[in-house]
């Protein structure tokens, strides 16, 4: 609350009231001056400050929303296609959670489409978000929750989506206990889930393996996935250029995941 106007005009009123010799003139002058000071100086300043704070909040919300749209678009495309359930979920977020106008919704849809087909990886968008909001933890946790809600929009959790969610939690510095707590809002967690965080978690997720599995079991899963996603195998099925590009990226990720796990197990 502003007080400068009340103090200045209150003191002026005190001296004026005292100088004219009225009974209680100094007190009356101070009270009248304080009232005028608040009405003429302090209240306009408070209104201006409040408007500035509100505009700053709106700008921050807009920045957060742009990151939400970008990351959700990348997550929705993680399994190769964006289905109607995921699109409907994004529509509901824009309409009811962020309460966008029609013009802002149209702008948000343009961002969604641009990012969805962008060659930039999910991790790049996740790091950009964290650079902007790392000091505002409530935004970071809210983002993780929104990403889980997007992954659950079609009723399941694709291995590729889980991999990206684990990558995001690492970038956002969200521990495994908190990750699983958010996950449990959307998916039933199996009993005895290991809640310790490991930087290898995203790589195990890529191979659909568990840290408790034997080396032979992990090798078998790696070979099966590598054969399935080998670009030559995908090209032989007359895949589209987009599908072939996705297969190349997936094949590289499978090889990288296997190499990281093998290095850790030496």
Backbone as numpy.savetxt, mean C-alpha at the origin, in Angstrom:
# Nx Ny Nz CAx CAy CAz Cx Cy Cz
-4.96 25.98 18.42 -5.80 27.18 18.42 -4.92 28.43 18.42
-5.32 29.42 17.63 -4.57 30.67 17.54 -4.92 31.58 18.71
-3.92 32.30 19.26 -4.16 33.22 20.38 -3.55 34.60 20.14
-2.78 34.74 19.09 -2.04 35.98 18.87 -2.99 37.18 18.79
-4.07 37.05 18.03 -5.00 38.17 17.87 -5.66 38.55 19.18
-6.07 37.55 19.98 -6.70 37.84 21.26 -5.75 38.58 22.19
-4.50 38.15 22.21 -3.52 38.79 23.11 -3.24 40.22 22.68
-2.99 40.42 21.38 -2.63 41.76 20.91 -3.77 42.75 21.11
-4.97 42.41 20.60 -6.09 43.35 20.73 -6.59 43.42 22.17
-6.42 42.33 22.93 -6.77 42.37 24.34 -5.92 43.38 25.10
-4.62 43.39 24.84 -3.73 44.35 25.50 -4.03 45.77 25.07
-4.32 45.94 23.77 -4.69 47.28 23.29 -5.95 47.76 24.00
-6.94 46.83 24.09 -8.18 47.18 24.77 -7.95 47.52 26.23
-7.03 46.81 26.88 -6.72 47.07 28.29 -6.20 48.48 28.47
-5.23 48.89 27.64 -4.66 50.24 27.76 -5.68 51.32 27.41
-6.50 51.06 26.36 -7.51 52.06 25.97 -8.55 52.19 27.08
-9.05 51.05 27.59 -10.05 51.09 28.65 -9.52 51.76 29.90
-8.26 51.52 30.22 -7.66 52.12 31.41 -7.47 53.62 31.23
-7.16 54.04 30.00 -6.86 55.47 29.77 -8.10 56.35 29.80
-9.28 55.79 29.49 -10.49 56.62 29.47 -11.13 56.74 30.85
-10.61 56.01 31.84 -11.04 56.19 33.22 -12.39 55.59 33.56
-12.91 54.66 32.76 -14.19 54.00 33.08 -13.99 53.01 34.22
-15.03 52.82 35.06 -14.94 51.76 36.07 -14.72 50.41 35.39
-13.75 49.67 35.87 -13.39 48.39 35.26 -13.05 48.53 33.77
-12.63 49.75 33.38 -12.36 50.00 31.96 -11.28 49.10 31.41
-10.22 48.86 32.21 -9.13 48.03 31.71 -9.61 46.60 31.45
-10.42 46.08 32.39 -10.90 44.71 32.24 -11.84 44.59 31.05
-12.79 45.57 30.97 -13.73 45.54 29.83 -13.00 45.69 28.50
-12.00 46.59 28.52 -11.23 46.80 27.29 -10.50 45.53 26.86
-9.95 44.83 27.86 -9.22 43.59 27.54 -10.18 42.52 26.98
-11.38 42.38 27.61 -12.35 41.37 27.15 -12.82 41.69 25.75
-13.19 42.95 25.51 -13.69 43.34 24.17 -12.58 43.16 23.13
-11.37 43.59 23.50 -10.25 43.44 22.57 -9.96 41.98 22.24
-10.06 41.11 23.26 -9.81 39.69 23.03 -10.85 39.09 22.08
-12.12 39.48 22.29 -13.19 38.97 21.41 -12.96 39.42 19.97
-12.64 40.71 19.81 -12.38 41.22 18.46 -11.14 40.57 17.85
-10.11 40.35 18.67 -8.88 39.74 18.18 -9.11 38.34 17.66
-9.94 37.56 18.38 -10.23 36.21 17.92 -11.06 36.24 16.63
-12.08 37.12 16.60 -12.97 37.18 15.44 -12.26 37.69 14.20
-11.39 38.69 14.36 -10.77 39.34 13.19 -9.44 38.71 12.77
-8.73 38.09 13.70 -7.38 37.60 13.38 -7.26 36.09 13.58
-7.60 35.62 14.79 -7.32 34.22 15.11 -8.19 33.24 14.32
-9.51 33.50 14.27 -10.39 32.55 13.60 -10.06 32.41 12.12
-9.84 33.52 11.37 -9.43 33.35 9.96 -8.14 32.55 9.81
-7.18 32.76 10.74 -5.93 32.00 10.68 -6.17 30.51 10.94
-7.06 30.21 11.90 -7.39 28.81 12.18 -8.05 28.14 10.99
-8.97 28.87 10.35 -9.65 28.32 9.18 -8.66 28.06 8.05
-7.74 29.00 7.87 -6.74 28.84 6.82 -5.84 27.64 7.10
-5.42 27.49 8.37 -4.57 26.37 8.75 -5.31 25.05 8.59
-6.60 25.04 8.98 -7.39 23.83 8.84 -7.55 23.41 7.39
-7.79 24.39 6.52 -7.91 24.09 5.09 -6.60 23.56 4.53
-5.48 24.14 4.97 -4.18 23.68 4.50 -3.92 22.24 4.94
-4.27 21.93 6.20 -4.10 20.57 6.70 -4.97 19.59 5.94
-6.20 19.99 5.65 -7.12 19.12 4.92 -6.61 18.86 3.50
-6.10 19.91 2.86 -5.57 19.75 1.50 -4.34 18.85 1.51
-3.50 19.00 2.54 -2.32 18.13 2.66 -2.73 16.68 2.85
-3.77 16.46 3.68 -4.29 15.11 3.90 -4.84 14.52 2.60
-5.57 15.34 1.84 -6.12 14.87 0.57 -5.01 14.48 -0.40
-3.95 15.30 -0.46 -2.83 14.99 -1.34 -2.18 13.67 -0.95
-2.02 13.45 0.36 -1.39 12.22 0.84 -2.27 11.01 0.52
-3.57 11.17 0.68 -4.49 10.09 0.34 -4.41 9.77 -1.15
-4.29 10.83 -1.97 -4.17 10.62 -3.41 -2.90 9.87 -3.77
-1.79 10.20 -3.11 -0.53 9.50 -3.35 -0.65 8.03 -2.94
-1.27 7.79 -1.79 -1.46 6.42 -1.32 -2.32 5.63 -2.30
-3.39 6.24 -2.78 -4.29 5.56 -3.70 -3.57 5.17 -4.99
-2.72 6.05 -5.50 -1.98 5.72 -6.73 -1.10 4.49 -6.52
-0.48 4.40 -5.36 0.33 3.22 -5.06 -0.55 1.97 -4.92
-1.72 2.12 -4.28 -2.64 0.99 -4.13 -3.04 0.44 -5.50
-3.42 1.33 -6.40 -3.86 0.90 -7.73 -2.74 0.19 -8.47
-1.52 0.77 -8.39 -0.39 0.17 -9.10 -0.06 -1.22 -8.57
0.04 -1.36 -7.25 0.41 -2.65 -6.67 -0.69 -3.69 -6.86
-1.94 -3.27 -6.72 -3.05 -4.20 -6.93 -3.12 -4.66 -8.39
-2.81 -3.76 -9.32 -2.81 -4.13 -10.73 -1.75 -5.19 -11.01
-0.55 -4.99 -10.45 0.53 -5.96 -10.63 0.18 -7.30 -9.98
-0.43 -7.25 -8.81 -0.79 -8.48 -8.11 -1.88 -9.24 -8.87
-2.85 -8.50 -9.38 -3.94 -9.14 -10.13 -3.42 -9.83 -11.39
-2.36 -9.27 -11.98 -1.79 -9.83 -13.22 -0.77 -10.93 -12.92
-0.52 -11.21 -11.65 0.56 -12.13 -11.27 0.40 -13.51 -11.89
-0.84 -14.01 -12.00 -1.05 -15.35 -12.54 -1.27 -15.35 -14.05
-0.99 -14.20 -14.68 -1.06 -14.11 -16.14 -2.30 -13.43 -16.67
-3.40 -13.48 -15.95 -4.64 -12.86 -16.42 -5.32 -12.12 -15.26
-6.08 -11.10 -15.62 -6.89 -10.36 -14.64 -8.34 -10.76 -14.86
-8.97 -11.34 -13.84 -10.34 -11.81 -14.04 -11.36 -10.78 -13.56
-12.61 -11.05 -13.83 -13.70 -10.12 -13.53 -13.83 -9.89 -12.02
-13.59 -10.91 -11.20 -13.69 -10.75 -9.75 -12.69 -9.71 -9.24
-11.49 -9.74 -9.79 -10.45 -8.79 -9.38 -10.79 -7.37 -9.83
-11.34 -7.25 -11.03 -11.75 -5.93 -11.53 -12.89 -5.39 -10.67
-13.86 -6.25 -10.36 -14.98 -5.82 -9.52 -14.52 -5.39 -8.13
-13.54 -6.10 -7.60 -13.01 -5.74 -6.27 -12.36 -4.36 -6.32
-11.60 -4.08 -7.37 -10.97 -2.76 -7.48 -12.03 -1.68 -7.63
-13.09 -1.98 -8.35 -14.20 -1.03 -8.50 -14.82 -0.72 -7.14
-15.01 -1.75 -6.33 -15.60 -1.53 -5.00 -14.69 -0.68 -4.12
-13.39 -0.92 -4.20 -12.45 -0.11 -3.42 -12.55 1.36 -3.84
-12.58 1.60 -5.13 -12.62 2.98 -5.62 -13.93 3.67 -5.23
-15.03 2.93 -5.31 -16.34 3.54 -5.05 -16.62 3.73 -3.56
-16.37 2.69 -2.77 -16.87 2.68 -1.39 -15.80 2.94 -0.34
-14.55 2.53 -0.60 -13.52 2.79 0.40 -12.86 4.15 0.17
-12.49 4.43 -1.08 -11.83 5.71 -1.37 -12.81 6.78 -1.84
-14.05 6.40 -2.14 -15.14 7.32 -2.50 -14.70 8.29 -3.60
-14.24 7.73 -4.70 -13.76 8.56 -5.81 -14.92 9.10 -6.63
-14.73 10.29 -7.16 -15.68 10.83 -8.12 -15.52 10.09 -9.45
-16.46 10.28 -10.35 -16.38 9.61 -11.65 -15.10 10.00 -12.39
-14.72 11.27 -12.31 -13.50 11.73 -12.99 -12.27 11.06 -12.39
-12.21 10.98 -11.07 -11.06 10.33 -10.43 -11.04 8.83 -10.66
-12.22 8.23 -10.76 -12.29 6.81 -11.08 -11.74 6.55 -12.47
-12.10 7.40 -13.42 -11.60 7.25 -14.79 -10.07 7.37 -14.83
-9.54 8.33 -14.05 -8.09 8.51 -13.97 -7.44 7.28 -13.34
-8.06 6.74 -12.30 -7.52 5.56 -11.62 -7.52 4.33 -12.53
-8.55 4.20 -13.33 -8.63 3.07 -14.27 -7.50 3.16 -15.30
-7.18 4.38 -15.74 -6.07 4.56 -16.68 -4.75 4.10 -16.04
-4.54 4.47 -14.76 -3.33 4.04 -14.06 -3.30 2.51 -13.98
-4.42 1.91 -13.60 -4.53 0.45 -13.49 -4.11 -0.23 -14.80
-4.66 0.23 -15.92 -4.36 -0.39 -17.21 -2.91 -0.19 -17.63
-2.37 0.99 -17.36 -0.98 1.26 -17.72 -0.02 0.38 -16.93
-0.25 0.31 -15.61 0.66 -0.45 -14.75 0.51 -1.95 -15.00
-0.71 -2.40 -15.19 -0.98 -3.83 -15.39 -0.14 -4.39 -16.53
0.01 -3.63 -17.60 0.75 -4.10 -18.78 2.17 -3.55 -18.84
2.60 -2.89 -17.78 3.95 -2.33 -17.75 4.99 -3.44 -17.55
6.16 -3.31 -18.18 7.23 -4.31 -17.95 7.91 -4.16 -16.59
7.65 -3.07 -15.88 8.26 -2.86 -14.57 7.79 -3.96 -13.59
8.70 -4.55 -12.84 8.31 -5.64 -11.92 7.56 -5.12 -10.69
6.85 -6.02 -10.06 6.10 -5.71 -8.83 7.01 -5.09 -7.78
8.21 -5.65 -7.63 9.12 -5.17 -6.58 9.45 -3.69 -6.73
9.57 -3.22 -7.97 9.89 -1.81 -8.19 8.78 -0.91 -7.66
7.53 -1.30 -7.89 6.40 -0.51 -7.38 6.32 -0.62 -5.86
6.62 -1.79 -5.31 6.58 -1.96 -3.86 7.64 -1.08 -3.18
8.83 -1.03 -3.77 9.89 -0.20 -3.18 9.55 1.29 -3.30
8.95 1.68 -4.41 8.55 3.08 -4.58 7.54 3.48 -3.50
6.58 2.60 -3.24 5.60 2.88 -2.18 6.29 3.02 -0.83
7.19 2.08 -0.52 7.82 2.09 0.80 8.70 3.33 0.98
9.36 3.77 -0.07 10.15 5.00 0.03 9.26 6.18 0.41
8.06 6.21 -0.13 7.15 7.34 0.13 6.48 7.27 1.49
6.26 6.05 2.04 5.42 5.90 3.23 6.06 5.13 4.38
7.37 4.89 4.32 7.99 4.06 5.35 7.85 4.64 6.76
7.72 5.96 6.88 7.62 6.58 8.21 6.18 6.64 8.71
5.24 6.21 7.89 3.82 6.22 8.27 3.33 4.77 8.30
3.56 4.13 9.43 3.37 2.68 9.53 1.93 2.26 9.26
0.99 3.10 9.63 -0.41 2.72 9.41 -0.72 2.58 7.93
-0.07 3.41 7.10 -0.26 3.28 5.65 0.36 1.98 5.14
1.52 1.63 5.68 2.21 0.41 5.24 1.37 -0.83 5.56
0.85 -0.89 6.78 0.04 -2.05 7.16 -1.28 -2.08 6.40
-1.83 -0.90 6.14 -3.06 -0.83 5.37 -2.83 -1.33 3.94
-1.66 -1.00 3.38 -1.34 -1.48 2.03 -1.26 -3.01 2.01
-0.62 -3.59 3.02 -0.51 -5.04 3.06 -1.89 -5.68 3.14
-2.77 -5.08 3.92 -4.13 -5.59 4.05 -4.88 -5.49 2.71
-4.72 -4.37 2.02 -5.39 -4.19 0.73 -4.87 -5.17 -0.32
-3.58 -5.48 -0.27 -3.02 -6.45 -1.22 -3.58 -7.84 -0.95
-3.73 -8.20 0.31 -4.34 -9.49 0.62 -5.80 -9.52 0.16
-6.49 -8.41 0.33 -7.89 -8.38 -0.11 -7.99 -8.57 -1.62
-7.03 -8.02 -2.36 -7.02 -8.21 -3.82 -6.72 -9.66 -4.17
-5.76 -10.27 -3.48 -5.42 -11.66 -3.78 -6.60 -12.59 -3.51
-7.43 -12.24 -2.52 -8.56 -13.08 -2.15 -9.82 -12.79 -2.96
-9.75 -11.80 -3.85 -10.95 -11.37 -4.58 -11.56 -12.49 -5.41
-10.70 -13.37 -5.95 -11.23 -14.46 -6.78 -11.40 -15.76 -6.01
-11.29 -15.67 -4.68 -11.59 -16.83 -3.84 -10.44 -17.76 -3.54
-9.25 -17.47 -4.06 -8.11 -18.36 -3.80 -6.83 -17.57 -3.69
-5.74 -18.29 -3.43 -4.42 -17.66 -3.35 -3.49 -18.41 -4.29
-3.23 -17.79 -5.44 -2.34 -18.39 -6.43 -0.91 -18.36 -5.89
-0.11 -19.42 -6.16 1.28 -19.42 -5.68 2.07 -18.18 -6.07
1.83 -17.68 -7.27 2.54 -16.48 -7.71 2.10 -15.26 -6.89
0.82 -15.19 -6.54 0.34 -14.10 -5.69 0.97 -14.18 -4.31
1.04 -15.39 -3.77 1.65 -15.55 -2.44 3.12 -15.14 -2.47
3.78 -15.49 -3.55 5.19 -15.10 -3.69 5.34 -13.58 -3.65
4.48 -12.87 -4.39 4.58 -11.40 -4.41 4.22 -10.80 -3.06
3.25 -11.39 -2.38 2.89 -10.89 -1.05 4.05 -11.07 -0.07
4.74 -12.18 -0.17 5.91 -12.39 0.68 7.02 -11.40 0.34
7.19 -11.15 -0.96 8.19 -10.15 -1.37 7.84 -8.77 -0.82
6.56 -8.43 -0.91 6.11 -7.12 -0.40 6.37 -7.01 1.10
6.07 -8.07 1.84 6.26 -8.01 3.29 7.74 -7.83 3.65
8.61 -8.40 2.84 10.04 -8.19 3.07 10.44 -6.76 2.80
9.96 -6.20 1.70 10.26 -4.81 1.34 9.68 -3.84 2.37
8.48 -4.17 2.89 7.80 -3.29 3.86 8.29 -3.51 5.29
9.20 -4.46 5.49 9.70 -4.80 6.83 8.56 -5.22 7.77
7.71 -6.08 7.23 6.62 -6.67 8.02 7.04 -8.08 8.41
7.08 -8.35 9.71 7.51 -9.65 10.20 6.52 -10.76 9.87
6.99 -12.00 9.98 6.14 -13.14 9.60 4.91 -13.25 10.48
5.04 -12.94 11.76 3.89 -13.03 12.67 2.79 -12.07 12.22
3.18 -10.83 11.89 2.18 -9.84 11.45 1.66 -10.19 10.06
2.53 -10.70 9.20 2.11 -11.15 7.87 1.02 -12.20 7.98
1.23 -13.20 8.83 0.25 -14.27 8.99 -1.04 -13.78 9.65
-0.89 -12.77 10.53 -2.08 -12.22 11.17 -2.98 -11.54 10.12
-2.37 -10.79 9.21 -3.15 -10.15 8.15 -3.71 -11.21 7.21
-2.89 -12.18 6.87 -3.33 -13.25 5.97 -4.54 -13.99 6.53
-4.57 -14.19 7.85 -5.65 -14.96 8.48 -7.01 -14.26 8.37
-7.01 -12.97 8.04 -8.29 -12.28 7.83 -8.96 -12.74 6.54
-8.17 -13.27 5.62 -8.69 -13.63 4.30 -8.59 -15.12 3.99
-7.68 -15.81 4.68 -7.48 -17.24 4.43 -7.37 -17.98 5.75
-7.87 -19.21 5.77 -7.76 -20.04 6.96 -6.34 -20.58 7.06
-5.67 -20.30 8.16 -4.28 -20.72 8.33 -4.24 -22.15 8.84
-3.37 -23.01 8.27 -3.26 -24.39 8.76 -2.68 -24.43 10.16
-3.11 -25.38 10.97 -2.57 -25.47 12.35 -1.07 -25.72 12.33
-0.38 -25.13 13.31 1.06 -25.33 13.41 1.88 -24.56 12.40
1.31 -23.50 11.83 2.04 -22.70 10.85 3.28 -22.09 11.47
4.41 -22.24 10.78 5.67 -21.66 11.26 5.64 -20.16 11.02
5.73 -19.39 12.09 5.58 -17.94 11.98 6.90 -17.19 12.01
8.01 -17.91 11.85 9.30 -17.25 11.81 9.57 -16.76 10.39
10.05 -15.55 10.28 10.33 -14.98 8.96 11.69 -15.43 8.47
11.78 -15.74 7.18 13.05 -16.07 6.55 13.10 -15.38 5.19
14.24 -14.82 4.81 14.35 -14.20 3.48 14.20 -15.21 2.35
14.27 -16.51 2.67 14.07 -17.54 1.65 12.60 -17.85 1.39
11.71 -17.33 2.23 10.27 -17.64 2.08 9.75 -17.37 0.66
10.07 -16.21 0.05 9.56 -15.99 -1.31 10.05 -17.02 -2.31
11.28 -17.52 -2.12 11.83 -18.49 -3.07 11.17 -19.86 -2.90
10.91 -20.26 -1.65 10.15 -21.49 -1.44 8.75 -21.37 -2.04
8.16 -20.17 -1.92 6.81 -19.97 -2.47 6.80 -20.12 -3.99
7.87 -19.66 -4.66 7.94 -19.77 -6.12 7.91 -21.24 -6.54
8.64 -22.08 -5.79 8.72 -23.51 -6.13 7.56 -24.32 -5.55
6.70 -23.68 -4.76 5.61 -24.40 -4.12 6.12 -25.41 -3.11
7.23 -25.07 -2.46 7.89 -25.99 -1.52 7.87 -25.41 -0.12
8.27 -26.24 0.84 8.35 -25.84 2.24 9.79 -26.04 2.73
10.26 -25.20 3.66 11.62 -25.37 4.19 11.86 -26.74 4.82
10.80 -27.37 5.28 10.94 -28.68 5.95 11.13 -29.83 4.96
10.92 -29.58 3.67 11.02 -30.65 2.68 12.47 -31.01 2.40
12.67 -32.23 1.96 14.02 -32.71 1.65 14.53 -32.06 0.37
15.84 -32.14 0.19 16.47 -31.58 -1.01 15.96 -32.28 -2.27
15.79 -33.58 -2.19 15.30 -34.33 -3.35 13.88 -33.89 -3.73
13.03 -33.64 -2.73 11.65 -33.21 -3.00 11.64 -31.83 -3.66
12.52 -30.95 -3.20 12.59 -29.60 -3.78 13.13 -29.67 -5.21
14.13 -30.52 -5.44 14.66 -30.68 -6.80 13.58 -31.18 -7.76
12.77 -32.11 -7.28 11.69 -32.66 -8.12 10.69 -31.56 -8.50
10.33 -30.71 -7.55 9.40 -29.61 -7.84 10.03 -28.60 -8.78
11.32 -28.34 -8.58 12.01 -27.40 -9.46 12.02 -27.91 -10.90
12.36 -29.17 -11.10 12.43 -29.72 -12.45 11.07 -29.69 -13.14
10.03 -30.01 -12.37 8.68 -30.00 -12.94 8.28 -28.59 -13.39
8.54 -27.61 -12.54 8.19 -26.22 -12.89 9.06 -25.70 -14.04
10.34 -26.02 -14.00 11.24 -25.55 -15.05 10.82 -26.11 -16.41
10.39 -27.36 -16.43 9.92 -27.95 -17.69 8.63 -27.27 -18.15
7.72 -27.04 -17.19 6.43 -26.43 -17.52 6.58 -25.03 -18.09
7.52 -24.24 -17.53 7.64 -22.84 -17.91 8.81 -22.55 -18.85
9.49 -23.59 -19.31 10.60 -23.35 -20.24 10.05 -22.65 -21.50
10.69 -21.56 -21.92 10.17 -20.81 -23.08 9.97 -21.66 -24.33
10.82 -22.66 -24.53 10.66 -23.51 -25.72 9.38 -24.34 -25.62
9.08 -24.81 -24.42 7.84 -25.58 -24.23 6.61 -24.70 -24.44
6.67 -23.47 -23.92 5.54 -22.54 -24.06 5.37 -22.13 -25.52
6.47 -21.86 -26.21 6.41 -21.47 -27.62 5.83 -22.59 -28.47
6.11 -23.83 -28.10 5.61 -24.98 -28.86 4.09 -25.10 -28.77
3.50 -24.45 -27.77 2.03 -24.47 -27.62 1.38 -23.29 -28.31
2.13 -22.63 -29.22 1.61 -21.47 -29.97 1.11 -20.37 -29.05
1.90 -20.08 -28.03 1.52 -19.06 -27.06 1.63 -17.67 -27.69
0.86 -16.74 -27.14 0.92 -15.34 -27.60 2.23 -14.71 -27.14
2.63 -13.58 -27.74 3.85 -12.89 -27.30 3.83 -12.53 -25.82
2.66 -12.11 -25.30 2.56 -11.77 -23.87 2.76 -13.01 -23.01
2.16 -14.12 -23.41 2.30 -15.35 -22.64 3.75 -15.84 -22.66
4.41 -15.69 -23.82 5.81 -16.10 -23.93 6.71 -15.22 -23.05
6.42 -13.93 -23.04 7.20 -13.02 -22.18 7.02 -13.39 -20.71
5.78 -13.68 -20.33 5.50 -14.08 -18.95 6.22 -15.39 -18.62
6.27 -16.32 -19.56 6.94 -17.60 -19.34 8.44 -17.40 -19.12
9.04 -16.50 -19.88 10.47 -16.22 -19.72 10.76 -15.65 -18.33
9.91 -14.71 -17.90 10.09 -14.12 -16.56 9.92 -15.20 -15.48
8.90 -16.04 -15.65 8.63 -17.09 -14.67 9.79 -18.10 -14.63
10.31 -18.46 -15.79 11.41 -19.42 -15.86 12.65 -18.87 -15.15
12.91 -17.58 -15.34 14.05 -16.95 -14.65 13.86 -16.96 -13.15
12.63 -16.67 -12.70 12.34 -16.65 -11.27 12.48 -18.05 -10.66
12.06 -19.07 -11.38 12.16 -20.45 -10.89 13.63 -20.82 -10.71
14.46 -20.49 -11.71 15.89 -20.79 -11.62 16.56 -20.03 -10.48
16.18 -18.74 -10.34 16.75 -17.92 -9.27 16.37 -18.49 -7.90
15.11 -18.88 -7.75 14.65 -19.42 -6.47 15.40 -20.70 -6.12
15.57 -21.58 -7.11 16.28 -22.84 -6.86 17.74 -22.59 -6.47
18.38 -21.65 -7.16 19.78 -21.33 -6.86 19.93 -20.77 -5.44
19.01 -19.89 -5.05 19.08 -19.29 -3.71 18.91 -20.35 -2.62
17.97 -21.26 -2.84 17.73 -22.31 -1.85 18.92 -23.26 -1.77
19.49 -23.61 -2.94 20.65 -24.50 -2.95 21.84 -23.86 -2.25
22.05 -22.58 -2.47 23.17 -21.86 -1.81 22.99 -21.90 -0.29
21.74 -21.71 0.16 21.49 -21.68 1.60 21.64 -23.06 2.23
21.48 -24.11 1.44 21.52 -25.48 2.00 22.91 -26.12 1.89
23.87 -25.41 1.34 25.22 -25.97 1.23 25.87 -26.13 2.59
